[in-house]
Amino acid sequence: MEVLGIDIGSYGIKGAIVDTEKGVIVSKKKTTDKIEDTRPHKLISKLHKVVKKFEWDGPIGCAFPAAVSNGVVLSCTRMDEGWVDADADHLFSEITGCDVRVINDTDATGLAEMTFGVGKGQKGTVIVLSVGTGIGSSLFVDGILVPNTELGMMEIKGISVEERASNKVRKEEGIRKKTWAKRLQLVLEHYEELFHPNLFILGGQLSKKADKTFPFIKIKTKFRGASFLNDASIVGAAYYAASVQVRDEEFFSPEN
């Protein structure tokens, strides 16, 4: 199945058509400029412009930078507060005329990595971290997603994980890669104590700098760089939308 995957981030909105059986992007990516205003009506308009560039009328999966349940936005730390309790599935579907399914952005990243990437077939507890402007997380137990974890908001010694170790903080403070790695190590050790994971998958901007940071991270749990880099949310969101569509078709089939 081909699905249009959309990723909404601070950099803008980007999208591509995804083959959801193979987990590969089969079109050129199209993007908007940086998002300056995240109020619902502004963001909806930008998303509509991206969809129009594809002349698309099929299913759409959308990775959204907030906690989402059944298409409804639960909370917002990175978006305008007007999104709280908004039915993003309905709003995006209405403006595009397509069936849109919305999922938390790092949950989408995790789905891509666990279905097609470095986490495929991994049992036990897996924590996926997307380290960029903020730090997003997704948590899997035996391949099943535990949705809407916000591990980047956790505090260690009174400082949130994001404030301590995001790529944004690294740039603002001019931190060297080795020092950044040690901050990330502190974070991973904290998660080890709480969750006892079998694997960490580290993505976002961090995965682009793996050769300069990973050698300095010394923890008990094995960790791997994300295989999809910045395309993970697009692929994962498209896969999520395809999975929901298949589930709905099975549920409403005459045989059931």
N, C-alpha and C positions, 0 to 999 in steps of 0.2 A: 504493500500500500504506500502511495506517496502522500505525504502530509507536509503542509507548510509549517516550518518551525520558526517561531519568533522569540527573540530574547530581548527583554527590556532591561537596560542598565543605565548607570550614570553617564556613560559615554554616548548613549543614544539607543536607538532600536535597530536591531539587525535581524535579517531573516533569510531563510534558504529552504528549498524544497528537499525533503529527506525521504529516502527509501527506508521505511521503518522495519522492513524484514532484514535488511543487511546492515542498517545503522550507518548509512553513508549519505553525504550531501550530494545531490545530483543536479544542482543548479549553481549559478553564481550567487554570491551573497549580495544583498542590497541593504543599505543602511540609511539612517537619518543622521543629522548633526547632533551634537551634544544636547541632552535634555536640560533645559534651564528651569522649566516650570512643570512640576509633576502633578498639578491639579487634574482631576479626572478628565474634564472636557479637553484639556490641552493634550494629555497623553493619548486619549482615544483618537483624537484627530491625527496625531503623528503615526499611530499604529495603522490607521486607515490608509494613510499615504504609502506605507510600506507594502501593504497587501495589494493596493492598486498597481504598484510597480510590477507585480507578478501576474496581474490579470487573473487572479486566483478565485475559484469558486468551490473549492473542496474543503476538507477538514483542516483546522488550524490548531496547533498546540502552542501555547504561550507561556514562557518562563517569566515569572513576575517576582520582583525583589521584596517579597513580604510573605507572611504566613497565609496560606490559602486552604480552605476546606470546602469541597464541593463547589468550587468556583467563587466562593465568598471570601473576601479579604478579611482576615481576623485582626491584624494589627499592622502598624506601619512605623518603622524606625527610620527608613530610608526614603519614604515617599510622603506626599502630602497627606495629612490626617483625614482629608475628605474621602480617602479610599476605604477607611475602616467601615466594615459592614456592607460595603458595596458588592453587588453581584457582578464580578468582573466577567464571568462566562457570558452572562446576558448582555452586558454593555458592549463587549467586543463583538459578540455575535450579531447584535442589532446593527452596529455601524458598518460591519463588513458584509453582512448578508451570508456569512458562513457559520458553520458549527465550530465554535471556538471553545477549547478547554484550557483552563489556566491552572498552573502548578507553581509552587515555590521554585525559584530559580536554581537553588543548589540541590533541591530534591530532583529537579530535572537533570542536573549535572550528574548526580549519583546514579540515576536510572541509566543514563548513557554508559557510564563506566561499568556498572554492574551487569548490564545486559550485553554490551558489545566490547567493552574495554578491558582494563587491567583487573577489574574485579569479577569478571565473568567466571562463574563456577565457584566463587569463594564462599565457604561456609563460615558459620560463626558470626561474630560481630565485626562490622566494617564501618569505619567513620571516614566520610569523604569531606575534605575541607577545600573550599575555594578561597584562596588568599589573594585578594585584590584590593580595591578601595576599602572594602570591609572584609570580614571573614564570615563566609556562609558555611553551613554544615548540612550534611544529610547522614542519617544513621540507618544501617541495614542489619537485620538479624536473620541469618540463613537465607539471604537474598530478598527478604521482605522489608519494604520501606517503612520506617517509623517516621511519619511526616512531620514537617514543620519544627524541627529542632532548631534552636537558635544558640548553638554552642559558642558562637562568636561574642555573644552578649554576657557570657559567664565572666565573673570577676576572679582574679587571682591577686591576692594581697591588695585588694581595693582598686585594682585597675582592670578594666575589661580586656578580654582577649584581643578585640579589635584595636583598642587604644594602645595595646602593648606591641602587637606584632603584624598589623596589616601592612600591605605594600605602600599604602598612602602614608602611614607613619614612618616607614623606612625612608621614603623620599623627603618628607618634611623635616625629619631629624638628621638626614644625611648619614644614616647608619650604614656601615660596611656590611658586606654579605655575610661575613663570619659572625658578626655581632647579631645580625638579623636571624641567622640560623640558631644561635643560642637562645634568643627570645622564643623562637618557634619551638625549640626543644623543651623549654619550660612549659609551654602550652601543651605540647603532646604528652609530657610526663604527667601533667594534671589530669588529662583525659584518660591516661593509662590507669591512674589510681581510681577513677570513678567508673569506667566502663570496661576495663580489661579487654580491649579489642584484639581481634586476630590480625587486623590489617588497617593501616591508614592509607588513604589515597589522597595525595596532595595536588591540587590543581590551581587554576587561576594564574595570576602573574608569577606565582612561585614556581610553577611547573616549567615556565620558560627559562628560569634561572637555576634549574635543578643541579647542573654541573658545578655551579658556584656556591650552592647552599647545602645540598644533601650530604656531602662528605663531612660537614661539621655537625650534623645532627646525630647524636648518639643516644638511642633509646632501645628498650627491650623489644618493643613491637616492630615487626617488619613494616616498611612503608615503601610506597611506589609513587612515581610521578603519574599524573593523569595522562591518558593517551590522547584524549580529544582536545586538550588545551582549551582555547577559547570557543570552540565549536560545541562543547559538551551540552550546554543548555539548549541550543537549537535542536540537536539530535534527541536529547532526552524529552524535551517538550513535545516534539513530533511523535515520539514513541508513546508517550503518555496519552496523547489524543487518539492515536490509533488503537491503543489498548482499551480505552473507554468506549470507543465506537464498537469494537468487536464484542465487548462485554454487554453493551446495550442491545446489540443485534441478537446475541444469544439469548438474552433474558426475554426479549419480546418476540422471539420466534414462535410460530404456531405449535411447535413440539413442546414448548414449555407452558 
